[in-house]
């Protein structure tokens, strides 16, 4: 597993990436709003800020916000025929 992690070279995805990101970051954390995904997404990155820290966005009550944002993205993809 370690060898695969070291040797894996990601390829550029031809579409866009949807990123759900915690609005609060720990000190010294990556300040790039797209967390490095831009270089791998040919059509860009759509960032959705979820209130809280990384671990707290999957816990009540913030997980409800995450679920709502995810549902909106899925509905949009379905209506545009990109699912």
Buried (B, 14 or more C-beta within 10 A) or exposed (E): EEEEEEEEEEEEEEEBBBBBBBEEEEEEEEEEEBBEBBEEBEEEBBBBBBEBBEEBBBEEEBBEBBEEBBEEBEEEEEEEEEE
